[in-house]
Amino acid sequence: MKNKDKVRKDVLSSLVDAVKKATITDKGRVEATEDLVTTVLLKEQKTVQEMVDNCPESRPELMAEYKTKLEIIKEFAPQLITDPAEIKEFIEDLVENTDLTLTKADRGKFMKILKGKVDLKAANQVLGGMLQ
């Protein structure tokens, strides 16, 4: 606010509002945990990325606005691991340090743990290759 950066202030305000909105459930309010904040940030990042992808080329000013929003969100959103080798190493560490085994029955448990840390699409492919 002191820097008079209205766009940045608006983006950060919308992120805070999204987190507050996510704490309200049908069972009442829940605490804003780190996992909840991470989930909201990743969802907002994905939404803005889709806006950038679907923006018509005839609207360069709108495209610039969306890209600015995306850059601001990326500053705060966690960086997901996308490298298959790193994902495989992460999964192998999970197998060593937990009671999970590389079976199809534990696939959902792996994905739940990996959510918010790695790109789930890439993790699904790596995990699928490891299970076969």
C-alpha positions as CSV (number, residue, x, y, z in Angstrom):
1,M,0.0,0.0,0.0
2,K,2.9,2.3,0.8
3,N,4.3,1.7,-2.7
4,K,1.0,2.7,-4.3
5,D,1.0,-0.6,-6.2
6,K,-2.7,-1.1,-6.6
7,V,-2.5,-4.2,-8.7
8,R,-0.3,-6.0,-6.2
9,K,-2.6,-4.9,-3.3
10,D,-5.7,-6.1,-5.2
11,V,-4.1,-9.5,-5.9
12,L,-3.0,-10.0,-2.4
13,S,-6.4,-8.9,-1.0
14,S,-8.1,-11.4,-3.3
15,L,-5.8,-14.2,-2.1
16,V,-6.5,-13.4,1.6
17,D,-10.2,-13.3,0.8
18,A,-10.0,-16.7,-0.9
19,V,-8.3,-18.2,2.1
20,K,-10.9,-16.7,4.5
21,K,-13.6,-18.1,2.2
22,A,-12.0,-21.5,2.3
23,T,-12.1,-21.6,6.1
24,I,-15.9,-21.5,6.0
25,T,-17.3,-25.0,5.6
26,D,-20.7,-26.5,6.0
27,K,-19.7,-27.6,9.5
28,G,-18.6,-24.1,10.5
29,R,-15.3,-22.3,10.5
30,V,-12.0,-24.2,10.4
31,E,-8.6,-22.9,11.1
32,A,-6.5,-21.7,8.2
33,T,-3.8,-24.3,8.2
34,E,-0.7,-24.3,6.0
35,D,-2.2,-27.1,3.9
36,L,-5.4,-25.1,3.4
37,V,-3.5,-22.0,2.4
38,T,-1.3,-24.0,0.0
39,T,-4.4,-25.6,-1.6
40,V,-6.0,-22.2,-2.1
41,L,-2.9,-20.6,-3.5
42,L,-2.4,-23.4,-6.0
43,K,-6.1,-23.2,-7.0
44,E,-5.9,-19.5,-7.6
45,Q,-2.7,-19.9,-9.5
46,K,-4.3,-22.5,-11.7
47,T,-7.4,-20.3,-12.3
48,V,-5.2,-17.3,-13.4
49,Q,-3.1,-19.6,-15.6
50,E,-6.3,-20.7,-17.3
51,M,-7.3,-17.1,-17.8
52,V,-3.9,-16.4,-19.4
53,D,-4.2,-19.5,-21.6
54,N,-7.8,-18.6,-22.8
55,C,-7.3,-14.8,-23.2
56,P,-7.8,-13.8,-26.9
57,E,-4.8,-12.3,-28.6
58,S,-6.9,-9.3,-29.6
59,R,-6.9,-8.2,-26.0
60,P,-3.2,-7.5,-25.2
61,E,-4.0,-5.2,-22.2
62,L,-6.1,-8.0,-20.6
63,M,-3.3,-10.5,-21.2
64,A,-0.8,-8.2,-19.6
65,E,-3.0,-7.8,-16.5
66,Y,-3.5,-11.6,-16.2
67,K,0.3,-12.2,-16.5
68,T,1.0,-9.6,-13.8
69,K,-1.5,-11.3,-11.5
70,L,0.1,-14.7,-12.2
71,E,3.6,-13.5,-11.4
72,I,2.4,-12.0,-8.1
73,I,0.6,-15.3,-7.1
74,K,3.7,-17.3,-8.1
75,E,5.7,-15.3,-5.5
76,F,3.6,-16.8,-2.7
77,A,2.4,-20.2,-4.1
78,P,4.6,-23.1,-3.4
79,Q,6.8,-24.3,-6.2
80,L,5.8,-27.9,-7.1
81,I,8.4,-30.5,-8.0
82,T,7.9,-31.4,-11.7
83,D,11.1,-33.3,-12.5
84,P,10.3,-37.0,-12.7
85,A,13.7,-38.0,-11.2
86,E,13.1,-35.8,-8.1
87,I,9.5,-37.2,-7.8
88,K,10.8,-40.7,-8.0
89,E,13.4,-40.0,-5.3
90,F,10.7,-38.3,-3.1
91,I,8.5,-41.4,-3.5
92,E,11.4,-43.8,-2.6
93,D,12.1,-41.7,0.5
94,L,8.4,-42.1,1.5
95,V,8.6,-45.8,1.1
96,E,11.7,-46.0,3.3
97,N,10.4,-43.6,6.0
98,T,6.8,-44.6,6.3
99,D,4.8,-47.9,6.3
100,L,3.6,-47.3,2.7
101,T,4.5,-49.9,0.1
102,L,4.6,-49.6,-3.7
103,T,1.3,-51.3,-4.3
104,K,-1.8,-50.2,-6.1
105,A,-3.7,-50.3,-2.8
106,D,-1.4,-47.5,-1.4
107,R,-1.6,-45.3,-4.6
108,G,-4.2,-43.0,-3.1
109,K,-2.2,-42.6,0.1
110,F,0.8,-41.6,-1.9
111,M,-1.1,-39.1,-3.9
112,K,-2.6,-37.5,-0.7
113,I,0.9,-37.1,0.7
114,L,2.3,-35.7,-2.6
115,K,-0.5,-33.2,-3.0
116,G,0.8,-29.6,-2.7
117,K,4.5,-30.8,-2.9
118,V,4.7,-32.1,-6.4
119,D,2.9,-31.8,-9.7
120,L,0.2,-34.5,-9.4
121,K,0.0,-35.2,-13.1
122,A,3.7,-35.9,-13.2
123,A,3.6,-37.8,-9.9
124,N,0.8,-40.0,-11.2
125,Q,2.9,-41.0,-14.2
126,V,6.0,-41.7,-12.2
127,L,4.1,-43.6,-9.5
128,G,2.2,-45.6,-12.2
129,G,5.6,-46.6,-13.7
130,M,6.9,-47.6,-10.3
131,L,3.9,-49.8,-9.5
132,Q,4.2,-51.9,-12.7
